[in-house]
Amino acid sequence: MNVLIGLFLAIAVGAFATWVGFDRERAFYPTVMIVIASTYVLFAVMGGGSLQSLLTECAVMALFVAVSVVGYKRAPWLVAAALAAHGVLDAVHARLIVNAGVPVWWPGFCLAYDLVAACYLAALLIRPSFARARTRAL
């Protein structure tokens, strides 16, 4: 069920952002990526885990923030790749980083959300009208 909710929520957020026009702004999806990356840091704080866990989550977040900034400045495809990579991270996160604050349902939810959001952004980037709007926003 958590995977279905992540899938439908990503579609709903993407469609809403397109309908309202939020995604015409270059900063929209990089900001989404940064918020997504910050959740594991939040979980580390909420779980009251070790300082090592918190610092590891901060380092991972910093990597995704850096890719999002470069994607914002130079290549929006990097943001789509970061979303997809974060989805892959969700699938293996528990094996790599001990974080007691992560809810049991989160990895499946976030995996689905991230991969669908990455595909949605990729579809937008392929659309000629969206590409022209992005070029004008530069």
C-alpha positions as CSV (number, residue, x, y, z in Angstrom):
1,M,0.0,0.0,0.0
2,N,2.9,2.4,0.8
3,V,4.2,2.0,-2.7
4,L,0.9,2.7,-4.3
5,I,0.5,5.8,-2.1
6,G,3.9,7.0,-3.2
7,L,3.2,6.4,-6.8
8,F,-0.2,8.2,-6.8
9,L,1.1,11.1,-4.7
10,A,4.0,11.7,-7.1
11,I,1.6,11.7,-10.0
12,A,-0.7,14.1,-8.2
13,V,2.0,16.5,-7.1
14,G,3.5,16.5,-10.6
15,A,0.2,17.0,-12.3
16,F,-0.7,19.8,-9.9
17,A,2.6,21.5,-10.4
18,T,2.2,21.4,-14.1
19,W,-1.4,22.6,-13.9
20,V,-0.6,25.5,-11.6
21,G,2.7,26.3,-13.4
22,F,5.1,25.6,-10.6
23,D,7.2,23.3,-12.7
24,R,7.8,26.1,-15.2
25,E,10.3,27.5,-12.7
26,R,13.8,26.0,-12.8
27,A,13.9,25.8,-9.1
28,F,10.8,23.6,-8.5
29,Y,12.2,20.1,-9.0
30,P,15.6,20.9,-7.4
31,T,13.8,22.1,-4.4
32,V,11.6,19.0,-4.3
33,M,14.8,16.9,-4.5
34,I,16.4,18.8,-1.6
35,V,13.3,18.4,0.6
36,I,13.2,14.6,-0.3
37,A,16.9,14.3,0.6
38,S,16.4,16.0,4.0
39,T,13.8,13.5,5.2
40,Y,16.4,10.9,6.3
41,V,18.2,13.6,8.3
42,L,14.9,14.4,10.0
43,F,14.4,10.7,10.7
44,A,17.9,10.5,12.3
45,V,17.0,13.3,14.6
46,M,13.6,11.9,15.4
47,G,15.0,8.4,16.1
48,G,17.5,9.8,18.6
49,G,20.1,7.7,17.0
50,S,23.9,8.0,17.0
51,L,25.8,11.1,16.0
52,Q,27.4,8.9,13.3
53,S,24.0,8.1,11.8
54,L,23.1,11.8,11.8
55,L,26.4,12.8,10.2
56,T,26.1,10.1,7.6
57,E,22.6,11.2,6.6
58,C,23.8,14.8,6.5
59,A,26.7,13.8,4.1
60,V,24.2,11.9,1.9
61,M,21.9,14.9,1.9
62,A,24.8,17.2,1.0
63,L,25.6,15.1,-2.0
64,F,21.9,15.3,-3.3
65,V,21.8,19.1,-2.5
66,A,25.0,19.6,-4.5
67,V,23.7,17.6,-7.5
68,S,20.4,19.6,-7.3
69,V,22.2,22.9,-7.3
70,V,24.3,21.9,-10.3
71,G,21.2,20.6,-12.0
72,Y,19.5,23.9,-11.3
73,K,22.4,25.9,-12.7
74,R,23.4,23.8,-15.6
75,A,21.5,20.6,-16.5
76,P,18.0,19.8,-15.3
77,W,18.6,16.2,-16.3
78,L,20.9,15.9,-13.3
79,V,17.9,16.6,-11.1
80,A,15.9,13.8,-12.7
81,A,18.9,11.5,-12.3
82,A,19.2,12.6,-8.6
83,L,15.5,11.7,-8.0
84,A,16.0,8.3,-9.6
85,A,19.2,7.7,-7.6
86,H,17.5,8.6,-4.4
87,G,14.8,6.0,-5.3
88,V,17.6,3.5,-5.6
89,L,19.0,4.6,-2.3
90,D,15.6,4.1,-0.7
91,A,15.8,0.5,-1.8
92,V,19.1,-0.2,-0.1
93,H,19.2,2.5,2.6
94,A,18.6,0.1,5.6
95,R,21.6,-2.0,4.5
96,L,23.9,1.0,4.2
97,I,22.9,3.3,7.1
98,V,21.5,2.5,10.5
99,N,18.8,5.0,11.2
100,A,16.3,4.0,13.9
101,G,13.9,6.9,13.0
102,V,13.0,5.7,9.5
103,P,9.4,4.4,9.6
104,V,9.0,0.8,8.3
105,W,6.7,2.0,5.4
106,W,9.0,4.9,4.3
107,P,11.5,3.1,2.0
108,G,8.7,1.7,-0.3
109,F,6.8,4.9,-0.3
110,C,9.8,7.1,-1.0
111,L,11.2,4.7,-3.6
112,A,7.9,4.8,-5.6
113,Y,7.6,8.6,-5.2
114,D,11.2,9.3,-6.3
115,L,11.1,7.0,-9.3
116,V,7.8,8.4,-10.5
117,A,8.9,12.0,-9.9
118,A,12.1,11.3,-11.9
119,C,10.1,9.9,-14.8
120,Y,7.6,12.8,-14.7
121,L,10.4,15.3,-14.8
122,A,12.1,13.4,-17.6
123,A,8.9,13.5,-19.6
124,L,8.6,17.2,-19.0
125,L,12.2,17.8,-20.1
126,I,11.6,15.8,-23.3
127,R,8.5,17.9,-24.2
128,P,9.5,20.7,-26.6
129,S,7.1,23.3,-25.1
130,F,8.6,22.7,-21.6
131,A,12.1,22.9,-22.9
132,R,11.4,26.3,-24.5
133,A,9.8,27.6,-21.4
134,R,12.8,26.5,-19.3
135,T,15.2,28.2,-21.8
136,R,13.2,31.5,-21.5
137,A,13.4,31.2,-17.7
138,L,17.2,31.2,-17.9
